[in-house]
């Protein structure tokens, strides 16, 4: 007997969840992702024949295709249900060709894996969207052209095993350019002055910062100028000149897109982009919640740049808020969030599939990572549908001789969405909320102390995962599905390393970027790369032919490639020579960059293959055994610190240890990086000691 309907999805987890919703009249099979692609060992694109691609069944997928073909022949109807994006559309198109399916309404899509969404989707099959497929083909072929034409050039001219790519090369360029800005930065000295004041014999002192001197905005460049200001304040009276009170409304952040989820998960959970997407995929595809329910998709589709939310989800959120918090926390109308003008608005924002499924109820079911990410997504969505927070803010101007000081304070009058969630920030410059005592115009204040402080202007900060993803999104480089793999690639290729959560370019990364800038300026140009993304969007919208886009790119690219091949000589990547000798041939060992970081190797390779680990000492003794602390790297390239005597001594720290001890508890202090430079903190959380920020050099 023929099975009524065969539904093909990408993964076994997705198949299991969907099967529960559709019942015994449906057979659900996974394709295990893409089944057909360009060949790995060949170029696979016939440039002379209008860029016709040559697709082959991916190695290892033959049995899967055979099984799917047999199941399709037994079925009365076949529905293709990969993810609702370009990649998913392409998977469906390739399956249609491999299985010999008719050009009919066989494609279904859904934004969430819930009973209602799945049952509605199977009622509304459509034809495969060829424009969306063509946009994916254009991206795939563009990347193949750049990768297979440019990478071999790098192998011949620089080093074997290198790669170049439209998006990854621009990401490396951003990191290299930022490092060069930092290196070229010249710090400038400036001073600030804080007065600690209090009403006569009343309450605690409050801080007021000097903002004007002699009617001019403050610009104190050295200690001599500050001494002059301090001298002018001797014997002066501090008088309240003006008190401004106002009510400020603070609106919630939009629900998550792929980019903002990766940024916030990095800030709040310390998740890399890759880890965030792995865990989010699990939550999307379905988690077995027990009680005979079977797997349930907990969040909506995770690759999106839209902040749109379905009205049914918004209405459900309003009911939830009314019951949990009361009507004052529910805004008058449905909240709408404006996205960027170039977003693909086919999907919703990332949200829980049911707001009634509160994180606390799932804590004992989900893994730790799943719970933390789900909690973040749930809180962000709930807050996005809540009433604004209302703050009472006070600004007080205080005169003293030729000086004007300003004190600001704010108090939460109504918490609104802050009752549930507050958005994280990059860097340390968080809002400082403080209460000010009741003050009136003309009131005299008592000076408790003056606090002059020397500062130096700081260079722009290095990129973290959060700020790199944010910058790539703002510049239009890549799309939601590409951020995490791009970061993973540039780390694996050794173009950048991650140190104290910040990206630092390697010498190899600098050399490759310099070469590409000189000979392939368009490939590594931010605006050009963003323009190519716009072209892909135009293909998906049916406004332009994908073959035309490829033709316009390929002609000029091929000319530049031929010119570069003739002009570029062998490029040497400078090697750091160590004092250590090769134990086999006596040469000085050189520092090499490998998959897991730096190591020492004999320069006589391949005749001499001697290597040894590079132990980077930091001049600090181990607090447990007295041995030397050395910098090491994880398999993913993350830097950490451990004892040289491992495994005999197992001391380890993510933060850089120092020889200084905590004045409170005696523990060894560690160094943490911040935008202002670095600070010394006690690793004992209960202690909480933090030494004042030291200026970065």
ZIBELKA-V618182 format. One record per backbone hydrogen bond with DSSP energy under -0.5 kcal/mol. NH is the residue of the N-H (numbers start at 1). CO is the residue of the C=O. E is the energy in kcal/mol with one decimal. If there is no record, write none. Layout:
<<NH;CO;E> <NH;CO;E>>
This chain:
<<3;74;-0.8> <5;25;-1.4> <6;77;-3.0> <7;5;-0.5> <7;27;-3.1> <8;79;-2.5> <9;7;-0.5> <9;29;-2.3> <15;11;-2.3> <16;12;-2.5> <17;13;-1.9> <18;14;-2.6> <19;15;-2.5> <20;16;-1.2> <21;17;-0.8> <21;18;-0.8> <22;18;-1.6> <23;19;-1.7> <26;23;-1.4> <27;5;-2.8> <29;7;-2.5> <29;27;-0.5> <31;9;-2.7> <32;10;-2.0> <33;10;-0.6> <37;56;-2.4> <39;54;-0.7> <46;52;-2.9> <47;45;-1.3> <49;46;-0.8> <50;47;-0.7> <51;46;-1.0> <52;46;-1.3> <52;49;-0.8> <54;44;-2.7> <55;53;-0.7> <56;37;-2.9> <58;35;-2.1> <61;58;-2.5> <65;61;-2.6> <66;62;-2.4> <67;63;-2.4> <68;64;-2.6> <69;65;-2.7> <70;66;-2.0> <71;67;-2.2> <72;68;-2.5> <73;69;-1.9> <74;70;-1.2> <75;71;-0.9> <76;3;-2.4> <77;4;-0.9> <79;6;-3.2> <80;106;-3.4> <81;8;-3.3> <81;79;-0.6> <85;83;-1.8> <89;85;-2.6> <90;86;-2.4> <91;87;-2.4> <92;88;-2.3> <93;89;-2.2> <94;90;-2.7> <95;91;-2.4> <96;92;-2.3> <97;93;-1.8> <98;94;-2.6> <99;95;-2.6> <100;96;-0.5> <100;97;-0.6> <101;96;-2.3> <104;102;-2.2> <106;104;-1.7> <106;126;-0.8> <107;126;-2.9> <108;80;-2.5> <114;112;-1.2> <118;114;-2.6> <119;115;-2.7> <120;116;-2.3> <121;117;-1.9> <122;118;-2.1> <123;119;-0.5> <123;120;-0.6> <124;120;-0.5> <124;121;-1.5> <126;107;-2.5> <130;128;-1.0> <133;129;-2.0> <134;130;-2.9> <135;131;-1.9> <136;132;-1.7> <137;133;-2.7> <138;134;-2.7> <139;135;-2.0> <140;136;-2.6> <141;137;-2.9> <142;138;-2.8> <143;139;-2.6> <144;140;-1.9> <145;141;-2.9> <146;142;-2.5> <147;143;-2.7> <148;144;-3.0> <149;145;-1.4> <150;146;-2.4> <151;146;-0.6> <151;147;-1.4> <153;149;-0.5> <154;150;-1.8> <155;151;-2.2> <156;152;-2.3> <157;153;-2.6> <158;154;-2.7> <159;154;-1.6> <162;159;-1.0> <169;165;-1.8> <170;166;-0.5> <171;167;-2.1> <172;168;-2.2> <173;169;-2.0> <174;170;-2.2> <175;171;-1.6> <176;172;-2.7> <177;173;-3.3> <178;174;-2.0> <179;175;-1.9> <180;176;-2.2> <181;177;-2.0> <182;178;-2.2> <183;179;-2.4> <184;180;-2.0> <185;181;-0.8> <185;182;-0.6> <187;185;-0.6> <190;455;-2.3> <191;220;-2.1> <192;453;-2.3> <194;451;-1.6> <195;208;-3.1> <196;449;-2.9> <197;195;-0.7> <197;206;-2.7> <198;446;-1.8> <200;444;-0.7> <202;199;-2.1> <206;197;-2.8> <208;195;-2.0> <209;406;-2.4> <210;193;-2.7> <211;404;-2.9> <212;404;-1.6> <213;216;-2.6> <214;402;-2.8> <215;402;-0.6> <216;213;-1.8> <218;211;-2.1> <220;191;-0.5> <221;219;-0.6> <226;222;-1.7> <227;223;-2.6> <228;224;-1.8> <229;225;-1.7> <230;226;-2.6> <231;227;-2.2> <232;228;-1.7> <233;229;-1.0> <233;230;-0.6> <234;231;-1.1> <236;233;-1.9> <238;445;-0.7> <239;237;-0.7> <239;399;-2.5> <240;443;-2.9> <241;239;-0.6> <241;397;-2.6> <242;397;-1.5> <244;395;-3.0> <245;243;-0.5> <246;393;-2.3> <248;246;-0.5> <248;391;-3.2> <250;389;-2.9> <251;249;-0.5> <256;350;-0.7> <258;304;-2.9> <261;257;-2.3> <262;258;-2.2> <263;259;-2.3> <264;260;-2.6> <265;261;-2.6> <266;262;-1.5> <267;263;-2.3> <268;264;-3.0> <269;265;-1.5> <270;265;-0.5> <270;266;-0.9> <271;265;-1.9> <276;272;-2.5> <277;273;-2.2> <278;274;-2.1> <279;275;-2.3> <280;276;-2.6> <281;277;-2.1> <282;278;-1.5> <283;279;-2.0> <284;280;-2.3> <285;281;-2.7> <286;282;-1.6> <287;296;-2.4> <289;287;-0.7> <289;294;-1.2> <293;290;-1.5> <296;287;-1.8> <297;113;-1.6> <298;283;-2.6> <298;296;-0.5> <299;283;-0.9> <300;351;-2.3> <301;111;-2.8> <304;302;-0.8> <305;344;-0.6> <313;310;-0.7> <314;310;-1.9> <315;311;-2.6> <316;312;-1.8> <317;313;-2.1> <318;314;-2.1> <319;315;-2.0> <320;316;-2.2> <321;317;-2.8> <322;318;-2.4> <323;319;-2.0> <324;320;-2.8> <325;321;-2.9> <326;321;-1.5> <329;326;-1.7> <330;327;-1.7> <331;329;-0.6> <331;385;-0.6> <343;340;-1.4> <345;343;-0.8> <347;344;-0.6> <349;308;-3.0> <350;256;-3.2> <351;349;-0.5> <353;298;-2.3> <357;354;-1.5> <358;356;-1.7> <361;358;-1.1> <362;359;-1.9> <363;359;-0.6> <363;360;-0.7> <365;362;-1.9> <366;362;-2.6> <371;367;-2.9> <372;368;-2.4> <373;369;-2.3> <374;370;-2.6> <375;371;-2.8> <376;372;-1.8> <377;373;-2.4> <378;374;-3.0> <379;375;-2.6> <380;376;-2.2> <381;377;-2.2> <382;378;-2.7> <383;379;-2.7> <384;380;-1.9> <385;381;-0.8> <385;382;-1.1> <386;383;-1.8> <387;329;-1.8> <389;250;-2.6> <390;414;-2.8> <391;248;-3.4> <392;411;-3.1> <393;246;-2.8> <393;391;-0.7> <394;409;-3.1> <395;244;-2.7> <396;407;-3.1> <397;242;-2.4> <398;405;-3.0> <399;239;-2.6> <400;403;-2.2> <403;400;-2.2> <404;212;-2.3> <405;398;-3.5> <406;209;-2.6> <407;396;-2.6> <409;394;-2.3> <410;434;-1.2> <411;392;-2.3> <413;390;-2.4> <413;411;-0.7> <414;390;-2.0> <417;387;-1.6> <418;415;-2.3> <419;416;-1.7> <420;417;-2.2> <421;417;-2.2> <430;428;-2.4> <433;431;-0.8> <434;432;-0.5> <442;240;-3.4> <443;440;-2.1> <445;238;-3.2> <446;198;-3.1> <448;196;-3.2> <448;446;-0.5> <449;196;-1.2> <451;194;-3.1> <452;450;-0.5> <453;192;-2.6> <455;190;-3.2> <457;188;-2.4> <468;464;-2.4> <469;465;-2.4> <470;466;-2.2> <471;467;-2.2> <472;468;-2.8> <473;469;-2.3> <474;470;-2.4> <475;471;-2.4> <476;472;-0.7> <476;473;-0.8> <477;472;-2.9> <478;476;-0.7> <482;479;-2.7> <483;479;-0.9> <486;482;-2.1> <487;483;-2.0> <488;484;-2.2> <489;485;-2.3> <490;486;-2.2> <491;487;-1.5> <492;488;-2.3> <493;489;-2.5> <494;491;-1.2> <495;490;-1.5> <496;490;-1.3> <497;504;-2.9> <498;637;-0.8> <499;497;-0.6> <499;502;-3.3> <502;499;-2.0> <503;463;-3.2> <504;497;-2.9> <506;495;-2.4> <510;506;-2.1> <511;507;-2.3> <512;508;-2.5> <513;509;-2.2> <514;510;-2.5> <515;511;-2.3> <516;512;-2.6> <517;513;-2.7> <518;514;-1.9> <519;515;-2.4> <520;516;-2.5> <524;520;-1.4> <525;522;-1.4> <529;525;-2.3> <530;526;-2.4> <531;527;-2.3> <532;528;-2.0> <533;529;-1.5> <534;530;-1.8> <535;531;-2.0> <536;532;-2.0> <537;533;-2.0> <538;534;-2.1> <539;535;-2.0> <540;536;-2.1> <541;537;-1.8> <542;539;-1.7> <543;538;-2.7> <544;538;-0.7> <549;545;-1.8> <550;546;-1.9> <551;547;-2.4> <552;548;-2.4> <553;549;-1.4> <554;550;-3.1> <555;551;-1.6> <556;552;-0.5> <557;553;-1.6> <558;554;-2.9> <559;555;-1.7> <560;556;-2.1> <561;557;-2.4> <562;558;-2.2> <563;559;-2.0> <564;560;-2.6> <565;561;-2.3> <566;562;-1.4> <567;563;-2.0> <568;564;-2.8> <571;157;-3.8> <572;570;-0.6> <574;572;-0.7> <576;591;-0.5> <577;575;-0.6> <578;589;-2.9> <582;587;-3.3> <586;582;-1.5> <589;580;-3.0> <590;601;-2.8> <591;576;-2.9> <592;590;-0.5> <592;599;-3.4> <594;592;-0.6> <594;597;-3.3> <597;594;-1.4> <599;592;-2.4> <600;612;-2.7> <601;590;-2.4> <602;610;-2.1> <605;602;-1.2> <607;604;-1.3> <608;604;-1.2> <612;600;-2.3> <614;598;-0.7> <615;613;-0.7> <616;614;-0.8> <616;631;-0.9> <617;615;-1.1> <618;629;-1.5> <622;627;-4.0> <626;622;-1.7> <629;620;-2.7> <630;642;-2.9> <631;616;-2.6> <632;640;-3.2> <634;638;-2.4> <637;634;-1.9> <639;498;-1.1> <640;632;-2.4> <641;653;-3.0> <642;630;-2.4> <643;651;-1.4> <644;628;-2.6> <646;643;-1.5> <648;645;-1.5> <649;645;-1.0> <653;641;-2.6> <656;671;-1.1> <658;669;-1.9> <662;667;-3.3> <666;662;-1.8> <669;660;-3.0> <670;681;-2.5> <671;656;-3.2> <672;670;-0.5> <672;679;-2.9> <674;677;-2.3> <677;674;-1.4> <678;694;-1.5> <679;672;-2.5> <681;670;-2.6> <682;689;-2.4> <683;668;-0.6> <685;683;-0.9> <687;684;-1.1> <688;684;-1.7> <691;680;-3.5> <694;678;-2.6> <696;676;-1.0>>
